[in-house]
Amino acid sequence: MRQIRIPLPAAALFAVGALLFAVGRPVADVAFETRATTAAAEQQSASSVGSPFVSTHLYFGTGRHNGNPPITDEQFMKFVADVVTPRFPAGLTLQEGRGQWRDKEGDINGERSFELTVLYPVSEAHRRNIDIEYIRRLYCKMWELESVGRADVRAQADF
């Protein structure tokens, strides 16, 4: 009987093809299935913890215009106590930072700032929006500032 000789590259292709046919999908999918399955399960588990919330971040600068002195810690904390806390008595987070922004004249301003974060259920978003916009407008009016930055992010939260 005559012996059949298959060149090495063709043999390798034949082996890969046979493996794909036998398994039904690429080898990499099989090799990484445990990781992919675990990652999908973790993602599903993480998204099912808690309830849908909105996380609103407000960015308060403390620098002022026209040579006025910066807003002091005492002034800012009084604003939080008198204006913010009554509207968000369940809790808030306050962080001190350094920020910069471009004003309406095109100048870049660096200043000490505060980031205030409040979380509230999605179902309260309309009512909370009224409170948040009041806080932003009042801060600007009190200190003659151009704006208070705002960022809203959907979140899953559990307390």
N, C-alpha and C positions, 0 to 999 in steps of 0.2 A: 504494500500500500504506500502511496506517495504521501510524504509529510508536507503539511501546509505551513508555510512560514509567513508570519505577519510582522512587518517592520514595527519597531518600537513606538514611533509616534502614532501609528494607526492602532496599535494595541492599547495605548493609553486612551485614545478617543473611544475605542470600543468599550473599555472598562467604565469610563465616565458615563457613557450612554446607557450601558446596562444598569449602572447604579441609579441613574435618574429614572429609568423605566421602572425599576424595582421599587423605588421609594416613592416616586410620583411627584417629587419636587426637588429643587436644588439642594445639594448637600449642605450649603450654608444655612438654609432654613432649618434643616434637621438639627444641625450642630448647635444653633443658637435658639432653638425653640424654647428651652428652659428659661433663658434670659428674657426673651420676648414675652412669654407667658407670664413670668413673674412681674415684669414691668407693667404689663397691662392690668394685672390683678392689683398691683400697688396703686396704679393711677385710679382704677375704679374704686378701690377702698378709700383712697384719700378724698375723692370727690363726693363720696357718700357720707363723710363725717360732717356733722353740723348742718346748718341751714344756710340758705342764700342770704348774703349780706352785701352791703355796699361799704367800701372803705374809702372815706373821703380824707384827702390830705390837703391841708391849707398851709401856705407858705407866707409867713409874716416877716417882712423886713423891718429893721429897726432904724435904718438911716432915714434922715429927713431932708427936705429941700430948704433952699434959701438960708443956709447957715444955721438952721435950727439944730439944737442938740439931739443926739440919737434918743430913741425911746429907751428908758431904763428898764432893768429887770423888774423893779417894783411896779412901774407903770404897766408893763406888759402882764405881769402876774395878777394885778388888780383887774385888768381887762378880762383875763381868763376867768377869774373868780366871779366878777359881776355880770359878764355878758355870755361867756361860753358855757360855763358850768350849769347855770340854770336851764339852758336849752339841751344839754347833754349830761344830765345828772348820773346816768348809768356808768359813765366812764369816758376817758379820753387818754391819749398818750401825747406827751409833749417832749420834743427833742430840740436841743440847741444846735445850731450849725453856722456855717459860713455860706453865703450865697452871692450870686451876682446876676445881674440882669441889665438889659438895655432899656433906658428910659425913652420917653417920647421925643426927646431931642437927639437921640442916637448915642448918648454917652453910656459907657459901661460902668456900672456901679457895683462895688463889692461892699458887703455889709454883714454884720452879725444878724442872724435870723432864727426863727423858730418854725419847726414843722409840727403842726397839730394834726393828729389823726383821730377820727371818730368812726366807729362802726355802728351800723344800724341795719335792721332787716330791710330787705328789698321792698317789702310791703309798705314801709314807712318813707320811701324815697321822696315822694311828692311833699309831704309835710316837712321832712328834714331839709329839703332843698330851700324852703322858705327861711328856715332858721339859719342855714349856712350863708345864704345870700345876705341876710340881715347882718350877720357877723362881719362879713367881708366889707359891706358898704359902710358900716359904722366905724370900723377900724380905719379905713381910708379917710373918712370924714373927720374923725377925731384928730388924726395926725397929719392931715393934708398930704396923703400919699396917692400915688396913681393906681395901685392895685394890690390885691392879695391873691397870690397864685392858688389855683385849685386843680386837683386831680382826683377823679373818681375811678375806683377799680372794683369790679365784681369779685366777691370772695365767698368762700365757705367758712363759716365761723361756728365755734362751739365754746360755750363758757361753763 
